[in-house]
Amino acid sequence: MGKRQKSFKPGQGFTKKDWDDVESPELTAEEIAKAKPFAKAFPELAASIRRGRGPNKAPTKKLVSIRLSGQVLEAYKAKGPGWQTPMNAALREAVAARAEMRRRRPARASS
């Protein structure tokens, strides 16, 4: 089950009055026993949700396995969900900086 919001928090798409107007009594054991899985109660809706976005037409990223130092990984994970995006950006910047250094390096004279 998802997290249950126990108190009103603004900016969630509903007003304090909406929050106060909702009555959500605890389910009884009998009601829980009668409950159906979402996919059985709403098969068409469940199927449409399962479909998702579909495959990328032109995938731009590759799935890889890489070993990183614990310190680096902790620093990025501490940024919260989506931590991979800033890591990708930092790696792109490093690649671009390295390419720029190589481009500026004078050509070696051949013997």
NORCORRA-V82133 format. One record per backbone hydrogen bond with DSSP energy under -0.5 kcal/mol. CO is the residue of the C=O (numbers start at 1). NH is the residue of the N-H. Records with the same first field share a line. If there is no record, write none. Layout:
CO=NH / NH
//
This chain:
3=5
4=6
9=12
15=19
16=20
17=21
18=22
19=22
22=24
28=32
29=33
30=34
31=35
32=35
37=40 / 41
38=42
42=46
43=47
44=48
45=49
46=50
47=51
48=52
49=52
51=54
62=64
66=68
69=73
70=74
71=75
72=76
73=77
74=78
76=79
77=80
80=83
82=85 / 86
83=87
84=88
85=89
86=90
87=91
88=92
89=93
90=94
91=95
92=96
93=97
94=98
95=99
96=100
97=101
98=102
99=103
100=104
101=105
//
